[in-house]
């Protein structure tokens, strides 16, 4: 469980940094969670979800919050 927590922290940091590097904008509302083998990473603009699959993530959906589209 500790490994999963560390992985989620790393993913959240990378998501925040990649957003900053691409848009020169920092979103302070980034979050990540792993519930029932579904990994969700989100900020104010997007929310991708992945099937955890033992750490080999599989894309499940990508929600564009700005346009309210999945």
C-alpha positions as CSV (number, residue, x, y, z in Angstrom):
1,X,0.0,0.0,0.0
2,X,2.9,2.3,0.7
3,X,4.2,1.8,-2.8
4,X,0.8,2.8,-4.3
5,X,0.7,5.9,-2.1
6,X,4.2,6.9,-3.3
7,X,3.2,6.2,-6.9
8,X,0.1,8.4,-6.6
9,X,2.2,11.2,-5.2
10,X,4.7,11.0,-8.0
11,X,1.9,10.9,-10.6
12,X,0.2,14.0,-9.1
13,X,3.5,15.9,-9.0
14,X,4.3,15.0,-12.6
15,X,0.8,16.0,-13.7
16,X,1.1,19.4,-12.0
17,X,4.6,19.9,-13.5
18,X,3.6,18.9,-17.0
19,X,0.7,21.4,-16.9
20,X,3.0,24.1,-15.7
21,X,5.7,23.3,-18.3
22,X,3.2,23.3,-21.2
23,X,0.9,26.3,-20.3
24,X,3.0,28.3,-17.9
25,X,0.0,28.0,-15.6
26,X,-0.1,26.3,-12.3
27,X,-3.3,24.6,-11.2
28,X,-3.5,24.3,-7.4
29,X,-6.5,21.9,-7.5
30,X,-4.7,18.8,-8.8
31,X,-5.6,15.5,-7.1
32,X,-5.3,11.8,-7.6
33,X,-7.0,8.8,-6.0
34,X,-7.1,5.1,-6.4
35,X,-10.5,3.5,-5.5
36,X,-11.6,-0.1,-6.5
37,X,-8.7,-0.4,-9.0
38,X,-9.6,2.8,-10.7
39,X,-7.0,5.6,-10.8
40,X,-8.3,9.1,-11.2
41,X,-6.1,12.1,-11.8
42,X,-7.8,15.5,-12.1
43,X,-7.5,19.2,-12.1
44,X,-9.9,22.0,-13.0
45,X,-9.7,21.2,-16.7
46,X,-9.4,17.5,-17.2
47,X,-10.1,14.2,-15.4
48,X,-8.6,11.1,-16.9
49,X,-9.4,7.7,-15.3
50,X,-7.5,4.5,-15.7
51,X,-8.0,0.9,-14.8
52,X,-5.2,0.1,-12.3
53,X,-4.6,-3.5,-13.6
54,X,-1.8,-4.2,-11.0
55,X,0.1,-1.0,-11.9
56,X,-0.2,-1.5,-15.7
57,X,-2.7,1.3,-16.2
58,X,-5.3,1.1,-19.0
59,X,-7.1,4.2,-20.1
60,X,-10.8,4.1,-19.1
61,X,-12.0,7.6,-19.9
62,X,-11.0,11.3,-20.3
63,X,-13.3,14.0,-19.2
64,X,-12.8,17.6,-20.6
65,X,-14.4,19.6,-17.8
66,X,-14.1,22.9,-19.7
67,X,-16.4,21.6,-22.4
68,X,-18.2,19.1,-20.2
69,X,-17.4,16.2,-22.6
70,X,-16.3,12.6,-21.9
